[in-house]
């Protein structure tokens, strides 16, 4: 597939891949409503910094586009609608339920603020996304919301409880995306390993994924966005062992490597569970790569606890680290716990990031002289099956999958020669 032109209305999605998916739904609604001059900012609230970036983005976009119809939507809006409604830069304010509804974008809508109680929503709105602006991989929402209440996390109060998309609808959407030329699909959601608990028969993520791959044999690559090690089911492990179309890159919602911190976070796994998950997957798929979300400086974390998280990188064999300095979220239990000094949090986060960069660099070096499968993203760049950034020696068509021989590597990129 050739790289598509940038589309109107314009969407700026901050934060997670689910926001990227929802951004395309909102773009279609705004386009169908005739809001061609709209700029939609899908905000994030996972940290204070994410909220700050959303506010900054809205102000900048207004300065650069004085005549645009600016829509503020998403998690930060859901949690604090009055703040966004009071912004002179914003024309319309939509919470997480209303942003997915076509009527919310009608030009004649009388109310400019539409935010309802997300905890009362029981179903996930079903949509068929035709494509993704400027992207060669497609994101498919398989569930929404979360039933768990980790002490640091505000997202369930922005997204609501777990709501799964029926299998048939997922199959229909993936099939349409493949027919449109997409060669890789990424399952996304808030807690994708919680999939199916609210559906008849309670199908697991592994069962749904197995059925999807059987019904859409023409899909070359399927990727999972994030896995909770406490929720991985046996069907998922069988797929890891037997299904080459399931990409061997697994991102774990780990958060910490110390058992006391994990307990205070109200996570449902222990340090040993993270290591056991990685070891089991590595046994089934020896070439598997692992990433993890990690929080530095959680309340009450001392030096020994921080050291346990640092060691987890080696003990579990992690290479793709997403490190978040702990951020106080008002209304969460962790906000009332004894806090770690901000400078200490910053230093611990920097140390974890440096550890992750070192692990990534060593892992990339191990790929020299290997053959990798690369999904081209833009001309000479792409991602391997393990989600490693790859720069190819020759240009090609965005969206195609090519075999490539790795010739060298630096700290964050593989350099390879296409073999076809």
N, C-alpha and C positions, 0 to 999 in steps of 0.2 A: 504494500500500500504506500502511496506517496504521502508525504507529510501534509496534513490539511492546513488551510489558511486559518489565521486567527478569526474567531467568530464574534458576532454581536448577538445579543447584548454581552457585555464583558463581565466575567466572573473572576473574582480573586478569592481563592479558597485557602485559608490558613489552617495549619494543624494537620489532622489525620487524613488518611486516604478516603475515609467515609465522607469527609467534607468535599473531597474532589468529586466523588460520585454524585453527591447531592447538588454540587454546583452545576453539573450538566443538566440535572432535572430542572433546577431553577432557571437556567439559561433558556431551556425549551419553553417553560411556562411564560417567561417574560417575552420571548420572541413571539409566541402565539398570541399574547395579549397586546402586541404592538409596541412594547416598551423597548424599541431599538436603541434608545439613548440611555438605557439603564446600565449602571455599574453595580453589581451585587457583591458585597463583601461577606463571605461566610466565615464568621468569627470562631475563635477557639478560646477555651477557658481552662485548659489543663494546668496552666501556671499563671502567675501574675505577669510574667514577661509576655506570654501569649496574648493576654488581654491588652497589655500596653501596645503591642504591635498592631492589634486590631484597631484600636483608637487612633494610633498614628497613621495607619493606612487610610482610614476614612478621611482624616483631615487632609492628608496629602492628595488623595484623589479629588477632593473638592477643589483644592487650590489649582490642580492641573486641569480640571474639567468643570468649570463654573456652571455650565448649562446642563450637566448630566442629572439624571434621576437616580440618586444614590440610595440603595437598599442595604440596610444593616440586618444581618440574619445570623442564626446559629447559636452556639452554646453560650457565649458571653452575653448575647442579647437575651437568651432565655432566662439567664440567672439574674440579670439586672436591666430589665427593659426600660425603666425610667431614665437611666443614665444615657441610653442611646436615643430615646425619644427627645431628650433635652438638647441634643447636639444640633446646632444650626446647619451642619454639613449634611445631615441625613434627612431624606424625604419619606422613607418608609421603614418600619421596624417589624421584623417577622421572627417569631420564635420557631423552635424546631419542628413543631407540628404544622404550623401555618406556612412555613417556607416551602413545604412540599406540595401545597395545594394550588392548583391553577388559578382559582378565583382570587387568591391573595395578590396576584399581579395585574388584575384588571385595572385599566387607567381610571375608571370611574369609581373605584372603591372609596367609600366615605371615610373609613377609619384608616389612619396611617399606621397605627400600632396594633398588631395582632399577635398576642402572646397568651397562650392558655396554660392550664395546669398539665404539664407533661406527664405527671404521674397517673393521670386518669386515662391516658391513651392505651388501648389494648391491642391494636393491630398496627402493622407496618404498612404504610401506603405503598402500593405496587406501581412500579414505573418501568418502562422500557427505554433505556438510554441508547441513542443511536451511535454515539461516538464521544470522544474526549478530545478537547481542543489541544492541538499540538502534541498529543501523546500517541505512542505506538502500542502501549499496553492498556488494557481496559480494566476498570474496577467494577465489581459487581457486589452490591449489598446483599448479604445473606441473612443478616439479622440487625437489630437495632436495640439499644438500651442494655442495661445490665442489672441482674438481680443481686449482685454482691455489693457489700458496703465496706470497702477498704477504708481505713481511717483517714487516709490522706486525700481521697479522691472525691471531687465534687461532680464528676461527669454523670453519674446516675441521676442526679437532680436536674441536670440539663437535658439528658436524653431519655429518662424514664426507665421503666423496667424492660426486661428482655422480651423482644417480639421478633419472631422468626418469619422469614419469607418462605412461602410454600415451595416445595421441590419443583413442581411443574413450572412455576413462574421463573425460577432461577434457570432451569433448562431452556426455557423459551428465550430469555434474555441473552444467555451465553450463545445460543445458536444464532441469534440475530447478529451479535457482535462478530462472531466468526465469519458469517456470511458477508459482513461489511469489511472484512479484511484483517481483523485483529488476530494475532497469532498467540497472544498471551493474555490470560485473564487472571486477575487477582481477587480472591474472595476478601471482602472487607466488612467491617461492622465494629461494634464497640467491644463485644466479647464473643468472637465467632465460635469458640469451642463450647459456648453455651447454647449453640444452635439446637433447635428442635424441642426443647423442654416444654414449650407452650403449644406444640402442634399435636394433632391426633397421632397416637402411636409413638410419640416422642422419638422421632428419628434423630440419630446423632450426626455430628458434623462428618464423621467418617462414612456413615451410611449414605448421607446425601451426596457427598463427594464421589463415592463409588458409582452411584446411580447417574450422576451428571456425566462422568467420564464415559460411562457405557452408552449413554444416549446421545452424546455429542462426540463421536469418535474422531471427527475432523479437527477438534481443538488440539493444537500441538503442545501447549504449555499451560499449566495451572499452578498458581502460586497462592500460598496462604499468607495473610498479612501478619497474624500474631497468634500465638498458642499459649494457653494457660496450662502449665504442666499438670495441674490437678484435674483437668477435664479431658485430656486426650483419651480417646476411646480405642478399643481394640481394632475396629474397622479402619481407623486412621493409621494405626501401626501397620496393618496388613497392606494398605495402600503405599505406605512409605517403602515397604519391602518389595512390592510387586509392580508398581505403576511408574514407569519412567517419565510419564507426562506430568507427574506431580514433582515440581521442582525441588531439588535437595537443599533448600535454604529455609531454615526454620527459626523464626524470631519468637523468643520466649518472653512472656510477661513475668520476669523474675523479680525485679524491683530491689532486691537486696540479697546479700550472701550470708547474713547472720541470722540465726534462728530466733533470737530474742527480738530483733528488729522486725523480722517477718511476722512474728506473733503480734507485736504491737501495731503493725500495719493491718492486721486481721486478714493476712493472706492465708490461703488454704494449703500451701505447700511449705515444706522445710528446705533447707539448703541441700540436704541429701536427695530430695525429690528432683531438684533441678539437675543435679549431676547424673542421677539415675535415668532421667528422661534422655539426656544427651547421649549417655552411654548406650542406651537401648536403641535409639535411632541410629547411632553410628554403627552398631552391630548389624542392623538391618540394611543400612545404606552407608557403606564405609566412606564415601566421598562427601557426606553431608556437612554443611556449614551452618553455624549457629550464631544468631544474634540475640541481644537481650536489651530490654529496658531496665535501667538501673537508676535509683534515686540516691543521691549523695546528701548526707547531713539530715536524715530523718530525725525528728525529735527524740531525745535521749541517746542517740547514737554516740558512743565513745570511740576512742582510737582503736581499740581491739575489734569492735564491731565493724568499723570502717575497713580495717585490715582484712576481715573475713570476706567482705564484698570484693575487695581488691584481688584476693587470692582466687575467688570464684572464676575469674576470667581464665586462669590456667587450669583450675580443677575441672571445669566444665568444657573447656576448649572453645571459648567464645571468641568471635572475631569481629562481628558487626555490632558494636556497642552504641546504644542511644542513652546518653547520660543526662539526667535532669537534676540540677540543684533543687533540693527540697524547697517548695514554695507554699507558704501558708494559704490555705483556702478557708476563708471564714465559713463557719457552719459545719466544719468537719471535726471529728473527735481529735485528730492530730493537732489541730490549731490550739487546743487547750493543754497539750502536753508540754513539758519543759523543752524549750527550743535550743537548738545549737546556734552558736554565734555565726553571723553571716559570713565573716571572713574565713572561718573554719569550713563552712559549707562550700564556699567558692574554691578553697584549696583542695578539698576532698574531691570535688567534681573535676577539677583540672587534673588531679592525679589519676582518677578513673579514666578520663578521656585519653590521657597519655598512654595508659596501659592498653586501652582499646586500640589506639593507633599503632602501637608496637606489635600487638597481636595481629592486626590486619596486615601490616607490612610484611611480617614473617610469613603469614598465610599466602599472601600474593606471590612472594618469592618462590614458594613451593610449587607454583603452577608453571614455572618456566619449563619449556619443552613439552608441555601438555597440550592436548587439543580440547578446546572449549566450544560450547554452543552459544552463539551470540545473537541476541535479538537486537538488530540495529535500531537505534532511537533517532539519530539525526546524522545522516551522511556517514562519517567515520567513527562515530561513537555508539556504544551499546552496553548491554548487560549480559553477563554469562548466566548459565543456569543457576549458579550460586549467588547471583546478584552482585558479582564483582564488576566494577566499571572497567570497560574495555575500550581501547582506542585501536582501530584497525588501520592498516597501512594503505588501504585503498577505499575510495568512496563506494557507496552502494545505495540501495533503495531502503528508506526508512520503513520498518515493519517486517523486513525479511529476516529469516533465521539462517545464519551461516556458521559452518564449522571453521574454526580458526586455530592456528598454531601459535602459542604464546612464545614470544621471543625474549621479552624482558619485562620488568616490573619496577615501579617505584613505590613510594609509601602508600599510594591510594589507587593506583591504576595498573591494569595489565595492558601490554602492548603486543598486538598479535597480527598475524598475516592470514587473511581469509584464504581458505583452501578451495572455495568454489565460487 
